[in-house]
Amino acid sequence: MSLHNNRQEFLGLNHEDVLGRYRVAVVGIGGGGTHFSQQLAHIGIGTVCVFDPDHMAENNQNREVGSTENDIADRTLKVDIAERLMKGIRSSTKVVKVPYRWQERAEILRGCHIVFGCLDSFSDRAELEVACRRYMQPLIDIGMDVHSVGDEYVIGGQVILSMPGFLCMRCVGFIRDDVLFKEASRYGAAGPRAQVIWPNGVLASAAVGVFMQLVTPWHKLHISTVCLEYDGNAQTLLPSNRLGALQGRVCLHFSGENHVGDPFWSPENQSHAESVQDDQVQAVQQ
């Protein structure tokens, strides 16, 4: 057995083959999404689909892992930065670059096993969760913000696992109608060039840990709902107190036949759907 496997055997002796077969989506290639890209390449995920329509800009420099000053001048696509980062770590990683909003290439998202969400707005998160529930995909969401309180600032964030059949982001109180109504009223208090690379790193690392708990047998604890709250001032990342009150509860927000299940799937059209998806991936790559 190689030294590498000796060090990693707690993940399972065939963990490299298992991880290499996964097709993972990262939606939003900003401060959090580039951390995901870096770590997913290191752990050996076979295919990573990265979704983001934006170019690199000066106000992203403080938190975009893998970016350079030349990327600002060249207005490099963020998905190109993610590809360069991942390929530099592990050349065998297959990177599917999608320089569009995920809604414009939903068929590619649909073909992934697990989705990492790194979106700024609550409405975008809610829309992505609806799609992941319909496609029966686990969604691991992260996010953080800096709020001004008097003459000080408070950093907060979250890591949430939204697993089909279990509690959703509405169940744990993260997505609410009043929050959607007030969308982004205080977002951006830290300014356009916020130095927030370390909170993004904490949250992304914890989210990758949740992913590894789901896909490798390194402990016996079964997880179905995760809601971690980050206090950047106290430097803590702890389970939400809400989870205790929610024990035994079932999700009622995605329980009907109109909310779960992929309406495009059937035994008759599955082969055609896979062919369409492959054609779209090739078109995006070109």
C-alpha positions as semicolon CSV with decimal commas, in nm:
position;residue;x (nm);y (nm);z (nm)
1;M;0,000;0,000;0,000
2;S;0,131;0,344;-0,091
3;L;0,216;0,611;0,165
4;H;-0,073;0,817;0,023
5;N;-0,325;0,543;0,097
6;N;-0,177;0,487;0,443
7;R;-0,248;0,849;0,527
8;Q;-0,595;0,849;0,373
9;E;-0,721;0,501;0,460
10;F;-0,977;0,640;0,706
11;L;-1,180;0,749;0,401
12;G;-1,195;0,391;0,270
13;L;-0,942;0,195;0,069
14;N;-1,120;0,273;-0,260
15;H;-1,196;0,636;-0,180
16;E;-0,999;0,768;-0,478
17;D;-1,209;0,566;-0,721
18;V;-1,530;0,670;-0,542
19;L;-1,445;1,041;-0,544
20;G;-1,326;1,021;-0,903
21;R;-1,671;0,908;-1,015
22;Y;-1,850;1,209;-0,865
23;R;-1,980;1,492;-1,079
24;V;-2,017;1,803;-0,863
25;A;-2,158;2,147;-0,941
26;V;-2,027;2,473;-0,796
27;V;-2,276;2,754;-0,853
28;G;-2,110;3,093;-0,807
29;I;-1,733;3,122;-0,855
30;G;-1,658;3,403;-0,614
31;G;-1,485;3,403;-0,277
32;G;-1,657;3,083;-0,169
33;G;-1,671;2,910;-0,507
34;T;-1,297;2,938;-0,570
35;H;-1,228;2,781;-0,230
36;F;-1,457;2,495;-0,334
37;S;-1,282;2,458;-0,668
38;Q;-0,944;2,437;-0,501
39;Q;-1,046;2,181;-0,241
40;L;-1,250;1,961;-0,477
41;A;-0,945;1,931;-0,704
42;H;-0,722;1,840;-0,411
43;I;-0,953;1,562;-0,291
44;G;-0,985;1,417;-0,640
45;I;-1,340;1,484;-0,759
46;G;-1,364;1,352;-1,113
47;T;-1,581;1,621;-1,273
48;V;-1,653;1,972;-1,148
49;C;-1,910;2,190;-1,328
50;V;-1,855;2,557;-1,250
51;F;-2,134;2,810;-1,314
52;D;-2,074;3,185;-1,322
53;P;-2,128;3,445;-1,598
54;D;-1,900;3,712;-1,449
55;H;-1,551;3,834;-1,529
56;M;-1,275;3,905;-1,280
57;A;-1,285;4,262;-1,147
58;E;-1,068;4,465;-0,913
59;N;-1,317;4,445;-0,627
60;N;-1,290;4,063;-0,635
61;Q;-0,913;4,052;-0,586
62;N;-0,921;4,025;-0,207
63;R;-1,124;3,703;-0,205
64;E;-1,094;3,524;-0,542
65;V;-0,860;3,230;-0,480
66;G;-0,629;3,164;-0,775
67;S;-0,679;3,504;-0,941
68;T;-0,397;3,732;-1,053
69;E;-0,356;4,099;-1,132
70;N;-0,345;4,009;-1,502
71;D;-0,692;3,856;-1,471
72;I;-0,827;4,196;-1,373
73;A;-0,670;4,366;-1,671
74;D;-0,778;4,087;-1,907
75;R;-1,128;4,058;-1,759
76;T;-1,079;3,684;-1,732
77;L;-1,394;3,480;-1,687
78;K;-1,424;3,346;-1,335
79;V;-1,490;2,998;-1,470
80;D;-1,156;3,018;-1,654
81;I;-0,983;3,108;-1,328
82;A;-1,147;2,810;-1,159
83;E;-1,038;2,577;-1,440
84;R;-0,679;2,702;-1,426
85;L;-0,676;2,659;-1,048
86;M;-0,811;2,303;-1,058
87;K;-0,602;2,186;-1,352
88;G;-0,291;2,323;-1,184
89;I;-0,364;2,108;-0,880
90;R;-0,480;1,792;-1,060
91;S;-0,457;1,776;-1,438
92;S;-0,696;1,480;-1,455
93;T;-0,987;1,682;-1,314
94;K;-1,254;1,729;-1,578
95;V;-1,377;2,089;-1,559
96;V;-1,704;2,183;-1,728
97;K;-1,707;2,561;-1,761
98;V;-2,050;2,720;-1,776
99;P;-2,014;3,100;-1,816
100;Y;-2,388;3,151;-1,772
101;R;-2,638;3,166;-1,490
102;W;-2,725;2,812;-1,392
103;Q;-3,088;2,870;-1,496
104;E;-2,969;2,911;-1,855
105;R;-2,795;2,572;-1,852
106;A;-3,012;2,381;-1,603
107;E;-2,965;2,055;-1,795
108;I;-2,596;2,057;-1,700
109;L;-2,678;2,121;-1,334
110;R;-2,931;1,841;-1,349
111;G;-2,659;1,590;-1,438
112;C;-2,457;1,648;-1,119
113;H;-2,466;1,435;-0,805
114;I;-2,426;1,714;-0,550
115;V;-2,447;2,095;-0,573
116;F;-2,244;2,354;-0,381
117;G;-2,423;2,690;-0,368
118;C;-2,224;3,012;-0,326
119;L;-2,482;3,275;-0,415
120;D;-2,521;3,625;-0,273
121;S;-2,896;3,669;-0,257
122;F;-3,168;3,484;-0,067
123;S;-3,389;3,474;-0,375
124;D;-3,115;3,305;-0,580
125;R;-3,064;3,052;-0,300
126;A;-3,435;2,978;-0,281
127;E;-3,454;2,924;-0,657
128;L;-3,151;2,692;-0,656
129;E;-3,295;2,488;-0,368
130;V;-3,622;2,443;-0,558
131;A;-3,429;2,305;-0,855
132;C;-3,214;2,075;-0,641
133;R;-3,522;1,935;-0,468
134;R;-3,684;1,871;-0,802
135;Y;-3,370;1,705;-0,937
136;M;-3,328;1,508;-0,609
137;Q;-2,982;1,655;-0,545
138;P;-2,824;1,739;-0,209
139;L;-2,747;2,111;-0,190
140;I;-2,472;2,243;0,037
141;D;-2,511;2,619;0,073
142;I;-2,264;2,863;0,223
143;G;-2,275;3,238;0,266
144;M;-2,149;3,518;0,482
145;D;-2,195;3,889;0,526
146;V;-2,054;4,178;0,726
147;H;-2,302;4,402;0,908
148;S;-2,236;4,737;1,069
149;V;-2,351;4,765;1,429
150;G;-2,286;5,112;1,568
151;D;-1,919;5,187;1,508
152;E;-1,826;4,818;1,479
153;Y;-1,877;4,535;1,231
154;V;-2,015;4,187;1,280
155;I;-1,927;3,891;1,055
156;G;-2,182;3,613;1,027
157;G;-2,236;3,317;0,799
158;Q;-2,382;2,972;0,756
159;V;-2,334;2,624;0,615
160;I;-2,662;2,444;0,536
161;L;-2,719;2,098;0,394
162;S;-3,055;2,077;0,217
163;M;-3,110;1,707;0,156
164;P;-3,411;1,590;-0,048
165;G;-3,664;1,431;0,187
166;F;-3,534;1,618;0,492
167;L;-3,544;1,971;0,631
168;C;-3,497;2,256;0,384
169;M;-3,365;2,610;0,422
170;R;-3,715;2,735;0,501
171;C;-3,754;2,470;0,771
172;V;-3,445;2,592;0,956
173;G;-3,560;2,955;0,926
174;F;-3,290;3,074;0,686
175;I;-3,520;3,142;0,390
176;R;-3,827;3,340;0,498
177;D;-4,080;3,552;0,315
178;D;-3,984;3,864;0,512
179;V;-3,617;3,811;0,426
180;L;-3,699;3,771;0,059
181;F;-3,907;4,089;0,072
182;K;-3,621;4,290;0,225
183;E;-3,366;4,131;-0,007
184;A;-3,013;4,264;0,032
185;S;-3,111;4,575;0,227
186;R;-2,787;4,565;0,426
187;Y;-2,565;4,355;0,202
188;G;-2,224;4,504;0,137
189;A;-2,171;4,702;0,458
190;A;-1,803;4,610;0,451
191;G;-1,746;4,795;0,125
192;P;-1,670;4,680;-0,230
193;R;-1,320;4,546;-0,154
194;A;-1,400;4,352;0,160
195;Q;-1,117;4,142;0,306
196;V;-1,327;3,831;0,370
197;I;-1,112;3,553;0,231
198;W;-1,077;3,386;0,570
199;P;-1,449;3,358;0,653
200;N;-1,508;3,216;0,306
201;G;-1,230;2,965;0,369
202;V;-1,379;2,855;0,701
203;L;-1,725;2,807;0,553
204;A;-1,607;2,633;0,236
205;S;-1,387;2,393;0,432
206;A;-1,674;2,301;0,662
207;A;-1,901;2,248;0,360
208;V;-1,646;2,018;0,194
209;G;-1,633;1,830;0,525
210;V;-2,011;1,783;0,506
211;F;-1,970;1,651;0,151
212;M;-1,704;1,404;0,264
213;Q;-1,933;1,284;0,543
214;L;-2,200;1,213;0,283
215;V;-1,985;1,022;0,033
216;T;-1,715;0,840;0,234
217;P;-1,761;0,594;0,524
218;W;-1,514;0,742;0,770
219;H;-1,756;0,749;1,063
220;K;-2,094;0,602;1,157
221;L;-2,285;0,926;1,214
222;H;-2,554;0,962;0,948
223;I;-2,627;1,323;0,857
224;S;-2,943;1,441;0,686
225;T;-2,969;1,801;0,808
226;V;-2,683;2,042;0,874
227;C;-2,719;2,404;0,981
228;L;-2,397;2,557;1,109
229;E;-2,380;2,920;1,218
230;Y;-2,055;3,112;1,188
231;D;-1,961;3,394;1,425
232;G;-1,662;3,563;1,268
233;N;-1,606;3,786;1,569
234;A;-1,584;3,495;1,815
235;Q;-1,428;3,266;1,549
236;T;-1,682;2,988;1,610
237;L;-1,878;2,758;1,381
238;L;-2,150;2,576;1,574
239;P;-2,474;2,385;1,505
240;S;-2,775;2,615;1,508
241;N;-2,988;2,609;1,822
242;R;-3,287;2,572;1,592
243;L;-3,198;2,211;1,516
244;G;-3,292;2,094;1,865
245;A;-3,643;2,232;1,828
246;L;-3,676;2,072;1,485
247;Q;-3,597;1,714;1,586
248;G;-3,856;1,477;1,450
249;R;-3,999;1,737;1,213
250;V;-4,049;1,663;0,846
251;C;-4,023;1,910;0,561
252;L;-4,362;2,029;0,443
253;H;-4,230;2,279;0,189
254;F;-4,121;2,014;-0,063
255;S;-4,351;1,725;0,019
256;G;-4,600;1,722;-0,268
257;E;-4,563;1,555;-0,606
258;N;-4,537;1,899;-0,768
259;H;-4,227;1,984;-0,564
260;V;-4,005;1,678;-0,587
261;G;-3,888;1,460;-0,871
262;D;-3,752;1,552;-1,210
263;P;-4,046;1,612;-1,445
264;F;-3,825;1,551;-1,749
265;W;-3,718;1,200;-1,651
266;S;-3,877;0,881;-1,776
267;P;-3,736;0,544;-1,884
268;E;-3,827;0,628;-2,244
269;N;-3,649;0,962;-2,268
270;Q;-3,353;0,909;-2,035
271;S;-3,111;0,815;-2,314
272;H;-3,221;1,116;-2,517
273;A;-3,181;1,347;-2,215
274;E;-2,825;1,224;-2,156
275;S;-2,742;1,283;-2,522
276;V;-2,881;1,639;-2,506
277;Q;-2,680;1,708;-2,190
278;D;-2,356;1,586;-2,351
279;D;-2,422;1,806;-2,657
280;Q;-2,484;2,110;-2,436
281;V;-2,167;2,050;-2,237
282;Q;-1,967;2,034;-2,560
283;A;-2,133;2,352;-2,687
284;V;-2,050;2,538;-2,365
285;Q;-1,690;2,421;-2,376
286;Q;-1,655;2,547;-2,731
